[in-house]
Amino acid sequence: MSQKVLIVDDEDVLRMLIEDTLEELEDVEIHTAENGVEALGRLAAEMYDLVILDYMMPEMTGIEVLSELDAEVKQRTPIMMLTAKAQETDRNLAREAGARYFMPKPFSPMELLQLVEDILSEKP
């Protein structure tokens, strides 16, 4: 059974880089969203095994997306915040909102791939 990953980032090039990186994983179905509003719609309609969420997006930030999600979704779905905002205060805010993992921008595709593999291998 394949696992599903949702990539949420407003930057096309970055979204495609993440998608291309994760295509190396076997049995992983990759979905994308261009903004927080689209992400909330996808999360309401489907269950994901991991969400990679950009912190700073127009319309709705990653923190606002997290605050809109119900506790059940945040409980069952690991959320990785992908962010250039790497200050401890930003991490704490994201953690309080429901993010479990962090990847600073710019990131190493190999480090991202390893972290995603580790997260998905923890899922039952």
NORMO-V401145 format. One line per field, one symbol per residue. phi: phi as a letter, one per 40 degrees, with the letter a starting at -180 (. if undefined). psi: psi as a letter, one per 40 degrees, with the letter a starting at -180 (. if undefined). A space follows every 50 residues. Layout:
phi->???
psi->???
This chain:
phi->.cbbbbbbaccdccdcccccccccccfbcbbbacaccccccccccbcbca bbbccbbcgacdcccdccccdcccccbcbbcbaccbccccccccccchcb bbbcccbcdcccdcccdccccccc
psi->hiihhhhhhehddddddddddeedhifhhhiiieiddddddddddihiei hhhidhiidhidddddddiidddddehhhhhhiegeidddddddddeehd iihiiiihddddddddddddddh.
